[in-house]
Amino acid sequence: MTTLSVVIPAYNEEDGITAIVERVLAVAPALAQVGVAALECIVVDDGSKDRTAQMVQRFGERVRLIRQPNKGYGGALKTGFCAATGELLGFLDADSTYPPEYFPALCRVALDGADIVIGSRMAGAHSEMPLVRRVGNTLFATLLSLVAGVRISDSASGQRVLRRSVLPLIYPLPNTLDFTPAMSTRALHEGLTIVELPIPYKERSGRSKLSVVRDGLRFLKSIVWTALTYNPVRIFGGMGLGLLLTALLLAAFPLFGQLAGLSTGWAFPQLFAALVLVVAGVTLYTTGTTFSYVVALFHQRPVRQGLFGRRGNGRKIEQHYWWLGLLTVLGGLALYSLAVVFDLTNPTLPHSWFAPVVSALLVLTGVQLVSAWSLARVLGELSRREGEANADLEPTPVSVSFEQTVGEVGV
């Protein structure tokens, strides 16, 4: 018998808690039609200073009331999950912004095999979300899709159904309002099956508890830092690639201008800026690939993901760092040698510093590449060591032929 436990976090919701609880209890017959035989409704009063708890107590044994000091939105949900008895866990806000009538549809998808089913406010259903929050949610969903490699439309939806069995995979989660984007980020990087269903969304009456700026920054930090603990090359590599592309544009514009007859050559400051961006881009990218091995070592499983794919299968770019680094170092030394031969380092020249500086940047970039290759090799070896040691300790069965046995015993 499948049970759905619906957790409602509530903080000073005396005006709306009765209505949302009644709506949740009313979906029990529809849940039975999709295979959910029992409904458990849990309200977590998160330190309310009004009559929220008293309003819930009127429902008697039909609703479980849990009272606790204020721990925040995520803290209330985690308390409810811990107390819940259902195999399926659902949650929604207490202000009637999300429709509990959609729980049967969400549960149907979960029973079909999905690990987490998200009611998406951005997937086409009617939504009263204010424009500024709609834009913010689109940006966060796009960012999460980029860092996780899986398209998602609503990273912060507050109505979901998930299997209890996935909690060990997605925990720990924050106690604050960024609970849902952190859940989405961890679930995607854990390879869980996430399905989004369109739901209507109604803007709450009165003042929202969500601060667009403060909580928006918190959502951003939660997505980025959670992604870094799974796939750092996506973050660092993406920033490094952006710097490399910027450097390419800085160097390309003068070239196109020269070809079109609009300029006579490269300006030293512009070219120097491009070189610095190249060095910074290479440093960030190699940092990301190195961190990916640290993450793999920590998790003791191949969690590393590539910059452009979900998994870093095949030959990895860090395997080529050693010869790329050597070529870069040799190029820097050759440039300096040529500058000395052609007297380009003569102090009387207006830009005598340029060739030595470019040479130094190239040499340092090459050293960075070789160092990153060496560190990746060491961390990769450490990641494989435990598995190889266990394989060596396992006895290998030896097949002995009948003729060999007969010869050994002298029969």
N, C-alpha and C positions, 0 to 999 in steps of 0.2 A: 504494500500500500504506500503510494507516494504522497508525501506531505509537503506543502509549500508553507514556509514560515516567512511572513511579511513583516519586516522591521520598519517602524516609523520613528525616526529621530525627531524629538520635539523640544523646542526651547521657546517658552512664552508664546504658545499657540492656542490659548484658551478660546479664541474666537473661531478657529477653524478645525480644531482637532476632532470634534464630534462628527462633523460632516465627512471628513476623510476616512475615519474609522468605520462609519456606517457604509460607505461606498466599498471599502475593502471587504467587509463581512458579506456584502451583497453579492460578491463574485463567486462565492462558494459553489453554487449550482453549475455555473459555467466552467469552473475548474474541474468539476467531476466529469463533465462531458469530454474533456481532453485527457483524462486519465489521472488527474490529481484528486485523490479521494478525500484528503483532509486539508484544512486551512488553519494555520496558527497565526494570529495577529499579535504582534508584540510592539508596544509603545515604550520607547526609552525616553523618559523625562530627564533631559540633560541640564538639571539645575535650574528649572524654570522658577521665576519669581512671581508668577501669576497663578491662576487656578487650573492650569493644564492637567495636573495629576488628578484633581477632583473631578474634572470632566470625564477623564478616562475611567475612573473608578465606577462611574454609573453603568458601565457596560458589564460589570460583574465578571464572571468567569469566562465570558466570551473573549476577553482581551487580557493579555498578560501585561501588567504595568511594572516597569523597572525604573526606579528612581536612583539617580547618581549625581554627584557634584559635576559641575560643568566641565566636560572634557573636550567639547567641540563636536562638530558634525561627524567626522570620521570616528572619533572615540565612542560616540553613541551607537553608531552602526556596528562597530566591533563588539561592543557589549551585547547588543541584540543578537549578533551572529553566535556569540559564545553561549547564550542562553537558549537559542533556537533548537528545536528537535527535528526539523524537516530535512529531507535529503536535498530539497531545493530551497534556496534562500532568495527572497525578493526584498526590495526596499524601494521607498519613494518618500518624497517630502510630505510634511504635515499641512502644507498650505494649499492643497488641492490644485497645484500647478500641473501635476502629472496625473494621468487617468488610470486608476486602478482597474478599470474595466478592460484594459489591455493585458492584464496578467495572464489570462487563459491563453492568449496568442503567444506571449513570451514563453510560457511553460510548454506549449506544444513544441516549439522549436528546441527547447532544452531537452525534452524527452526524446526528440529525434536525434540527439547526440551532441548538440552544442554545449560547450563548457560555460560560456557567458552569453546571455542574450541582452542586448542593449536597446532600450526604447529611444530611438533617434529622433530628436527634435528638428534635425536638419535634413531629413531624408524625403521631404516633399509633403508631409502632412501639414495641416493648418497649424500655424505657430504664431503666438502673440509676443514672442520674444522681442525686446527692444532692439533697434538697429545696432547700437553700439555693442551689445552683447552678442548679437548674431555675427557681427564682423569678428569679434574676439574669438568666438567658438570656431569659426571657420579657420582662423589663423592657427589656433591650437591644434585643430584636427589635421590641418595640412602639415604642421610641424611634426606631429606624431606619426603621420603617414610616411614622412620622409625618413625619420630616424628609425622606424620599425620596418619599413619596406612593405607595409600592408595598408591598403586604403581604408580609412575610417572616417565617418562623417561627423560624429558627435563624441568627442573624447571625454566630455564632462557631464553626460546625461545622468540625472539622479533617479532614474527608474530602470532597474535591471533585475534579471533573474540569473542566478549562477548555481552551479553544483557545489555542495558543501565540500566535496573532495578536492576542489581546486584551491581552497584557502591556504594550505601549506605552501603552494607554489607562488601565490601572489602576495603573501605576507612577508615582511612587515609593510603596513600601510600607515600613512599619517593620520593624526587625529583631527586635522583641520579640514577646511573645505576642499582642498586639493586631493581628497581621498579618491574621488572618481577618476581624474586624469592619471593619478599614480597607478590605480588599479588597471586602467586601460593599457598603460605603458608596460607594466610588468607582465600582464597577460599576453600581450602581443609578442614580447621578447621570450616568453616561456613557451611559445608555440601553441597556445591554447586556441581552441576553435571559438571564434567570436562571430556572432551574427547580429546584425542591426535590423530592427523593424521600425518602420515609421510610426510615430505616435503624435497626436495633437498636443500642443503645449499651451497652457493658459497662464498669462502673467498674473502674479499674485496681486491682490489688492493691498494697498498700504505700502509701507517702506520695505524694500528688500534688504535682507541681511547680507547680501553679497556686495562687496566693494569692487567696482570695476577695475580700479588701478591696483589696489593692494592685493586683492585676490587674483587678479590677472597675472601680476608678477609672481605670485605664489604658484599658480598653475604652470607658468612658464618654467620656473625653477624646478618644480616637481617632475615635469616631463624630461627636461634636459638631464638632471642629475640621476634620475632613474634609468634613462637610456644609457648614460655613461657607465653604469654598473653592469650593463649587458653588452653593449656594442659601442665602445668608445671611438672606434675608427669612423663610425657614421658621423659623430659630432666633430671630432678633431680633423678627420679627413675631409669632411664637407667644408669646414672653415679654411683648411689648407688649400683645397682645390679652388675655393673662391678667391683667395689671395693670388694664386697662380694665374687664374683667368684675368684678374685685375692687372697683374703685371704684364700679361700678354697684350692687353688692350693699350696699356701705357706705351709699350714698345711698338705696337702696330700702327697707332695713329700717326706718328711722325713718318713712318715708312710710307703709308698711303699718301700722306701729304706731299712727301718728296716725289713720289711717282706721279702725282697729279700736278706737280709744279707749284704747289702752294707753300712749301717750306724748303729750306736748304739742308736740313739735317736734324739730328737729334739734339735736344737740349740736354746738357749734362745733368741738371737736377731731375729731369723726367726719367732719364735712363737710370740714374742712380736709385731713384725711388722704385723703379721696376725691379732692379736687382735686389733691393732690400726686401721687397714683397716676395720675391722668389725664395729667398733664404727663409723668411718667416713661414711661407707656405709649406716648404719642405720640412721644416721643423715641426709644424703642427701635424702634418700627415704622418711623419715617422713616429711622433708621440702617440697618435691614435693607434697605429698598428702595434706598437710596443705594448700599450695598455691592453690591447685585446688579448695578448698572451697572459698578462697578469690576471685578467678576468677569467680566462680559461683555467688557469692554475687554481684560482680561488674556488670556482664552481666545480672543479674536477669533472668537467664534461665539456665537449666542444660547443661552447655557446658563441664563439666568435662568428660574427656576420660581416660580410663584405660591404663595401661602400655602395655598390650598385645592385646587389642581390641579397636574398634573405640569408643565404649561407655562404661562407667563404670557401666554397669548394674549388678544386683545381689548384693550379699554381698560384701562389700568392706573390704580390709585388715585392714584399719584403725579402723574398728569396733572391731578388736581383739587386738589393741595396749595395752589396759589397762591390760589384763591378761598376755600378753607377757611381758609387762614392770614389772609387779609385780613378775613374775617368775624370770626375769633377776635380779632384785634387791635382791630377796631372795637367788638366786644362788650366787651372789657376797658376801652377808653377810655370807652364809654358807661356802664358800671357805675361807674367812678370819678367821672364827671361827675354821675350821679344821687346818688351817695353825698355829694358835696359840696353839691349842691342841697338835699338833705334833711338836711344836717348830721349825716350818719352817721359823719363822720370827726372829730367833736368829741372832743377828748382826755378830756373828762369822762365819756364813755360807756365802759362796761366792755369793749366789743369794738370800739373805734374803729379798731383796726388791721386788722380782718377784711376790710372792703371794699377798701382799698388793696392788701392782699396778694393777694386773689383777682384784682383787676384786673391786678396785675403778672404773676401766673401766666398769665392769659389772653393778655396781650400777648406774653410770652416764648414761649408755645406757638405763637402765630400767626407770630412771627418764625421759629421753628424750621421750621414747615411751608413758609413761603415760601422759606427758605434751602434746604431739602431739594428743593423743586421746581426751583430754579435749578440746583443741583448735578446733579440728575438730567438736566436738559436739556443741560447742558454735557457730561456723560459720555456721554449718548446720542448727541450730535452727534459726539463723538470716536470712538465705536464705529462709526458709519456712515461716517466720513470716508474711510477707506481704500477701502471698497467703492465709494463714489460717485466717488472719484478714479480708480479703475481703470476704472469705466464711462465717465468723461469721456475717458480716454486711448484707449479703443477706438474705432477708426473706425466710423462709422455708415454703412452702405451707402445710397446715394441712388438712388432709382428715377427714371429719366428716360424719359418717353414718346417714342414714335417721332415724333409730330407736333412736340414741342418740339425734338427734335434736328434735324429738317428745317428748322424755322424759324430755328434758330440758324446753320446753315450756308448758308442762303439758297438752298436748292434749290427 
